[in-house]
Amino acid sequence: MDWYLAALKKYAVFSGRARRKEFWLFLVIAWITLGFVGLLEGFVWSYSVLTSIYALALLVPFFAVTTRRLHDNGRSGVFVLLYLVPFIGSLVLIILLVREGDPGANRYGEDPKLTP
């Protein structure tokens, strides 16, 4: 949960680097929370206003943590645009996001594994 909150605290920070743990835990907790909100909302209303609002609120932090994760691999944040390419783009992006980050400092900052 700490990694999820850390990503939310860096709401629109597109500079620096993010560990794999920060990215994937943010993503998993966001999916679980979205599903839970959608499930609860389904019992109350037949439309999903709260789920939509929550998903829109997570859009900027999602792109920010994805950009920082790409920076950890020495890639530019422009690679986020691969999400726009159907299937192949998402597959390539997932491969880039799964890779271990560059050891030591790179042009985007210090190694996040070495900084507390």
Phi and psi in degrees as GROMACS dihedral restraints (atoms count N, CA, C in turn):
[ dihedral_restraints ]
;  ai    aj    ak    al  type     phi  dphi    fc
    3     4     5     6     1   -62.7    20    10
    4     5     6     7     1   -37.3    20    10
    6     7     8     9     1   -68.6    20    10
    7     8     9    10     1   -35.6    20    10
    9    10    11    12     1   -64.5    20    10
   10    11    12    13     1   -47.0    20    10
   12    13    14    15     1   -67.0    20    10
   13    14    15    16     1   -35.1    20    10
   15    16    17    18     1   -63.5    20    10
   16    17    18    19     1   -39.6    20    10
   18    19    20    21     1   -67.8    20    10
   19    20    21    22     1   -36.3    20    10
   21    22    23    24     1   -70.3    20    10
   22    23    24    25     1   -33.7    20    10
   24    25    26    27     1   -66.3    20    10
   25    26    27    28     1   -30.3    20    10
   27    28    29    30     1   -95.0    20    10
   28    29    30    31     1    47.6    20    10
   30    31    32    33     1   -43.8    20    10
   31    32    33    34     1   -51.6    20    10
   33    34    35    36     1  -126.2    20    10
   34    35    36    37     1    35.0    20    10
   36    37    38    39     1   -92.9    20    10
   37    38    39    40     1   108.5    20    10
   39    40    41    42     1  -100.8    20    10
   40    41    42    43     1     1.7    20    10
   42    43    44    45     1  -104.4    20    10
   43    44    45    46     1   157.5    20    10
   45    46    47    48     1    95.7    20    10
   46    47    48    49     1  -166.6    20    10
   48    49    50    51     1  -129.0    20    10
   49    50    51    52     1   152.4    20    10
   51    52    53    54     1  -129.0    20    10
   52    53    54    55     1   137.2    20    10
   54    55    56    57     1   -70.9    20    10
   55    56    57    58     1   162.8    20    10
   57    58    59    60     1   -59.5    20    10
   58    59    60    61     1   -40.8    20    10
   60    61    62    63     1   -59.0    20    10
   61    62    63    64     1   -44.4    20    10
   63    64    65    66     1   -61.6    20    10
   64    65    66    67     1   -46.6    20    10
   66    67    68    69     1   -64.6    20    10
   67    68    69    70     1   -53.5    20    10
   69    70    71    72     1   -70.2    20    10
   70    71    72    73     1   -36.8    20    10
   72    73    74    75     1   -68.9    20    10
   73    74    75    76     1   -36.6    20    10
   75    76    77    78     1   -59.8    20    10
   76    77    78    79     1   -46.7    20    10
   78    79    80    81     1   -64.2    20    10
   79    80    81    82     1   -46.5    20    10
   81    82    83    84     1   -65.0    20    10
   82    83    84    85     1   -45.5    20    10
   84    85    86    87     1   -66.5    20    10
   85    86    87    88     1   -36.8    20    10
   87    88    89    90     1   -63.7    20    10
   88    89    90    91     1   -43.4    20    10
   90    91    92    93     1   -62.9    20    10
   91    92    93    94     1   -45.7    20    10
   93    94    95    96     1   -62.3    20    10
   94    95    96    97     1   -44.9    20    10
   96    97    98    99     1   -64.6    20    10
   97    98    99   100     1   -42.3    20    10
   99   100   101   102     1   -61.1    20    10
  100   101   102   103     1   -43.7    20    10
  102   103   104   105     1   -63.3    20    10
  103   104   105   106     1   -41.8    20    10
  105   106   107   108     1   -64.8    20    10
  106   107   108   109     1   -45.3    20    10
  108   109   110   111     1   -63.0    20    10
  109   110   111   112     1   -42.0    20    10
  111   112   113   114     1   -64.0    20    10
  112   113   114   115     1   -39.0    20    10
  114   115   116   117     1   -66.3    20    10
  115   116   117   118     1   -47.1    20    10
  117   118   119   120     1   -62.8    20    10
  118   119   120   121     1   -40.6    20    10
  120   121   122   123     1   -67.5    20    10
  121   122   123   124     1   -32.0    20    10
  123   124   125   126     1   -64.7    20    10
  124   125   126   127     1   -30.2    20    10
  126   127   128   129     1   -73.9    20    10
  127   128   129   130     1   -28.2    20    10
  129   130   131   132     1   -93.7    20    10
  130   131   132   133     1   -49.1    20    10
  132   133   134   135     1  -125.3    20    10
  133   134   135   136     1   162.7    20    10
  135   136   137   138     1   -92.5    20    10
  136   137   138   139     1    -4.2    20    10
  138   139   140   141     1  -119.9    20    10
  139   140   141   142     1   162.3    20    10
  141   142   143   144     1  -115.5    20    10
  142   143   144   145     1    68.1    20    10
  144   145   146   147     1   -72.8    20    10
  145   146   147   148     1   -48.6    20    10
  147   148   149   150     1   -63.4    20    10
  148   149   150   151     1   -41.0    20    10
  150   151   152   153     1   -62.2    20    10
  151   152   153   154     1   -42.4    20    10
  153   154   155   156     1   -65.0    20    10
  154   155   156   157     1   -42.6    20    10
  156   157   158   159     1   -64.2    20    10
  157   158   159   160     1   -44.2    20    10
  159   160   161   162     1   -63.3    20    10
  160   161   162   163     1   -43.0    20    10
  162   163   164   165     1   -63.4    20    10
  163   164   165   166     1   -41.4    20    10
  165   166   167   168     1   -66.1    20    10
  166   167   168   169     1   -36.1    20    10
  168   169   170   171     1   -66.9    20    10
  169   170   171   172     1   -28.6    20    10
  171   172   173   174     1   -86.2    20    10
  172   173   174   175     1    -7.1    20    10
  174   175   176   177     1   -62.7    20    10
  175   176   177   178     1   -49.2    20    10
  177   178   179   180     1   -66.0    20    10
  178   179   180   181     1   -47.4    20    10
  180   181   182   183     1   -62.4    20    10
  181   182   183   184     1   -32.6    20    10
  183   184   185   186     1   -63.3    20    10
  184   185   186   187     1   -48.0    20    10
  186   187   188   189     1   -68.0    20    10
  187   188   189   190     1   -32.2    20    10
  189   190   191   192     1   -67.3    20    10
  190   191   192   193     1   -47.6    20    10
  192   193   194   195     1   -69.3    20    10
  193   194   195   196     1   -32.8    20    10
  195   196   197   198     1   -65.9    20    10
  196   197   198   199     1   -41.8    20    10
  198   199   200   201     1   -63.7    20    10
  199   200   201   202     1   -44.2    20    10
  201   202   203   204     1   -64.8    20    10
  202   203   204   205     1   -34.4    20    10
  204   205   206   207     1   -66.3    20    10
  205   206   207   208     1   -41.5    20    10
  207   208   209   210     1   -64.3    20    10
  208   209   210   211     1   -36.5    20    10
  210   211   212   213     1   -61.6    20    10
  211   212   213   214     1   -33.7    20    10
  213   214   215   216     1   -63.9    20    10
  214   215   216   217     1   -26.8    20    10
  216   217   218   219     1   -92.8    20    10
  217   218   219   220     1     5.6    20    10
  219   220   221   222     1    79.7    20    10
  220   221   222   223     1    15.0    20    10
  222   223   224   225     1  -101.3    20    10
  223   224   225   226     1   154.4    20    10
  225   226   227   228     1   -75.5    20    10
  226   227   228   229     1   155.2    20    10
  228   229   230   231     1   -67.6    20    10
  229   230   231   232     1   -13.4    20    10
  231   232   233   234     1   -62.7    20    10
  232   233   234   235     1   -22.9    20    10
  234   235   236   237     1   -63.4    20    10
  235   236   237   238     1   -15.6    20    10
  237   238   239   240     1   -59.7    20    10
  238   239   240   241     1   -28.2    20    10
  240   241   242   243     1   -65.4    20    10
  241   242   243   244     1   -11.1    20    10
  243   244   245   246     1   -62.3    20    10
  244   245   246   247     1   -21.1    20    10
  246   247   248   249     1   -59.4    20    10
  247   248   249   250     1   -23.7    20    10
  249   250   251   252     1   -78.1    20    10
  250   251   252   253     1   -17.0    20    10
  252   253   254   255     1   -87.8    20    10
  253   254   255   256     1   118.9    20    10
  255   256   257   258     1   -59.2    20    10
  256   257   258   259     1   137.2    20    10
  258   259   260   261     1    56.2    20    10
  259   260   261   262     1   -65.0    20    10
  261   262   263   264     1   -62.4    20    10
  262   263   264   265     1   -43.1    20    10
  264   265   266   267     1   -61.9    20    10
  265   266   267   268     1   -44.2    20    10
  267   268   269   270     1   -66.3    20    10
  268   269   270   271     1   -38.0    20    10
  270   271   272   273     1   -64.1    20    10
  271   272   273   274     1   -46.2    20    10
  273   274   275   276     1   -62.4    20    10
  274   275   276   277     1   -42.3    20    10
  276   277   278   279     1   -64.8    20    10
  277   278   279   280     1   -40.9    20    10
  279   280   281   282     1   -61.8    20    10
  280   281   282   283     1   -41.3    20    10
  282   283   284   285     1   -61.1    20    10
  283   284   285   286     1   -42.5    20    10
  285   286   287   288     1   -66.2    20    10
  286   287   288   289     1   -35.0    20    10
  288   289   290   291     1   -77.0    20    10
  289   290   291   292     1   -24.0    20    10
  291   292   293   294     1   -81.6    20    10
  292   293   294   295     1   -28.2    20    10
  294   295   296   297     1   -58.4    20    10
  295   296   297   298     1   147.5    20    10
  297   298   299   300     1   -69.2    20    10
  298   299   300   301     1   146.1    20    10
  300   301   302   303     1   -70.4    20    10
  301   302   303   304     1   164.6    20    10
  303   304   305   306     1   -64.2    20    10
  304   305   306   307     1   131.6    20    10
  306   307   308   309     1   -71.3    20    10
  307   308   309   310     1   141.5    20    10
  309   310   311   312     1    75.9    20    10
  310   311   312   313     1  -169.6    20    10
  312   313   314   315     1   -77.1    20    10
  313   314   315   316     1   147.3    20    10
  315   316   317   318     1  -130.1    20    10
  316   317   318   319     1  -171.0    20    10
  318   319   320   321     1   -68.3    20    10
  319   320   321   322     1    -9.8    20    10
  321   322   323   324     1  -100.1    20    10
  322   323   324   325     1    -4.6    20    10
  324   325   326   327     1   139.9    20    10
  325   326   327   328     1  -171.5    20    10
  327   328   329   330     1   -75.6    20    10
  328   329   330   331     1   160.1    20    10
  330   331   332   333     1   -64.8    20    10
  331   332   333   334     1   120.5    20    10
  333   334   335   336     1   -66.6    20    10
  334   335   336   337     1   -19.2    20    10
  336   337   338   339     1   -71.7    20    10
  337   338   339   340     1   -25.6    20    10
  339   340   341   342     1   -89.5    20    10
  340   341   342   343     1   -19.7    20    10
  342   343   344   345     1   -99.2    20    10
  343   344   345   346     1   136.2    20    10
